[in-house]
Amino acid sequence: MLGISGSPRKNGNTDIIIREMLRGADDAGIKTELIFLRDYVITPCIGCEKCRKDKTCSQYNDGMNLLYPKIEAADHIILGSPVYHYNITSQMKSFIDRLYPYYIFSDDRPRRYQSRLADTKRSSLIFSICEQTDKKEEGFAIEAMSRPLEALSYHIWDTLPLCGFFEKGSILQDVTIMETAYKMGREFAAYQ
Ligand SMILES: Cc1cc2nc3c(=O)[nH]c(=O)nc-3n(C[C@H](O)[C@H](O)[C@H](O)COP(=O)(O)O)c2cc1C
């Protein structure tokens, strides 16, 4: 299972939740790895379309070259992002856009698409964390992560929008949410 944190804030709420989910998955006996996107240089996609021919990103030699093999190897992926202006962080957006080489497009217009990641059954658990408690303020962070993954043939196993957390690490005080995160990680690990 691959956990991917899109928070620029080290040891913040997103990191805490994703660690707890992976702890649950570890206890279920599966191999886990946690990636912090802030530790990688992920240059935003420029739409050069070189990946159509090359089947990988040949425009940039950056952190994505380290991440592509991990993505391909993982049948379970957790994506987590804080909400930034109703949306995901720019780190998470750049990461998702750089998954573009995995599409196979037809030659007609608009192009029909398939995913090279449909080679095996892949599923995903998606969560977001925001400060406000009004559901509207969470915006479209969950959709911004789940829809691209669905387009790339992932089954969205579950989603968890979390509201009401601002200070770094404040989510640790919420025992119920911490237990939910652990349980979700454990159950997601058992999902085939
Ligand atoms: C640039 C920026 C934009 C934000 N936008 C929103 C927002 O639109 N809605 C919201 O409820 N919280 C917003 N927040 C608050 C964060 O989502 C919140 O503090 C979250 O707990 C941060 O997660 P982290 O500790 O994993 O970084 C924003 C924070 C920053 C720094």
Ligand as a Chemical Component Dictionary entry (heavy atoms), coordinates in Angstrom:
data_LIG
# 
_chem_comp.id                   LIG 
_chem_comp.type                 NON-POLYMER 
_chem_comp.pdbx_formal_charge   0 
_chem_comp.three_letter_code    LIG 
# 
loop_
_chem_comp_atom.comp_id 
_chem_comp_atom.atom_id 
_chem_comp_atom.alt_atom_id 
_chem_comp_atom.type_symbol 
_chem_comp_atom.charge 
_chem_comp_atom.model_Cartn_x 
_chem_comp_atom.model_Cartn_y 
_chem_comp_atom.model_Cartn_z 
_chem_comp_atom.pdbx_ordinal 
LIG C1  C1  C 0 -3.139  28.460 1.522 1  
LIG C2  C2  C 0 -4.172  27.832 2.417 2  
LIG C3  C3  C 0 -5.482  27.736 1.980 3  
LIG C4  C4  C 0 -6.459  27.144 2.789 4  
LIG N1  N1  N 0 -7.746  27.054 2.319 5  
LIG C5  C5  C 0 -8.708  26.488 3.096 6  
LIG C6  C6  C 0 -10.059 26.386 2.614 7  
LIG O1  O1  O 0 -10.392 26.736 1.480 8  
LIG N2  N2  N 0 -11.001 25.854 3.453 9  
LIG C7  C7  C 0 -10.679 25.449 4.719 10 
LIG O2  O2  O 0 -11.572 25.017 5.444 11 
LIG N3  N3  N 0 -9.396  25.472 5.176 12 
LIG C8  C8  C 0 -8.403  25.986 4.412 13 
LIG N4  N4  N 0 -7.086  26.041 4.857 14 
LIG C9  C9  C 0 -6.744  25.428 6.173 15 
LIG C10 C10 C 0 -6.109  24.033 6.054 16 
LIG O3  O3  O 0 -6.857  23.188 5.224 17 
LIG C11 C11 C 0 -6.007  23.366 7.448 18 
LIG O4  O4  O 0 -5.201  24.153 8.278 19 
LIG C12 C12 C 0 -5.466  21.952 7.423 20 
LIG O5  O5  O 0 -5.624  21.375 8.724 21 
LIG C13 C13 C 0 -3.993  21.886 7.033 22 
LIG O6  O6  O 0 -3.584  20.540 6.955 23 
LIG P1  P1  P 0 -2.033  20.115 7.236 24 
LIG O7  O7  O 0 -1.794  20.324 8.707 25 
LIG O8  O8  O 0 -1.956  18.707 6.834 26 
LIG O9  O9  O 0 -1.188  20.990 6.371 27 
LIG C14 C14 C 0 -6.094  26.639 4.081 28 
LIG C15 C15 C 0 -4.758  26.739 4.504 29 
LIG C16 C16 C 0 -3.802  27.333 3.700 30 
LIG C17 C17 C 0 -2.362  27.418 4.197 31 
# 
loop_
_chem_comp_bond.comp_id 
_chem_comp_bond.atom_id_1 
_chem_comp_bond.atom_id_2 
_chem_comp_bond.value_order 
_chem_comp_bond.pdbx_ordinal 
LIG C1  C2  SING 1  
LIG C2  C3  SING 2  
LIG C2  C16 DOUB 3  
LIG C3  C4  DOUB 4  
LIG C4  N1  SING 5  
LIG C4  C14 SING 6  
LIG N1  C5  DOUB 7  
LIG C5  C6  SING 8  
LIG C5  C8  SING 9  
LIG C6  O1  DOUB 10 
LIG C6  N2  SING 11 
LIG N2  C7  SING 12 
LIG C7  O2  DOUB 13 
LIG C7  N3  SING 14 
LIG N3  C8  DOUB 15 
LIG C8  N4  SING 16 
LIG N4  C9  SING 17 
LIG N4  C14 SING 18 
LIG C9  C10 SING 19 
LIG C10 O3  SING 20 
LIG C10 C11 SING 21 
LIG C11 O4  SING 22 
LIG C11 C12 SING 23 
LIG C12 O5  SING 24 
LIG C12 C13 SING 25 
LIG C13 O6  SING 26 
LIG O6  P1  SING 27 
LIG P1  O7  DOUB 28 
LIG P1  O8  SING 29 
LIG P1  O9  SING 30 
LIG C14 C15 DOUB 31 
LIG C15 C16 SING 32 
LIG C16 C17 SING 33 
# 
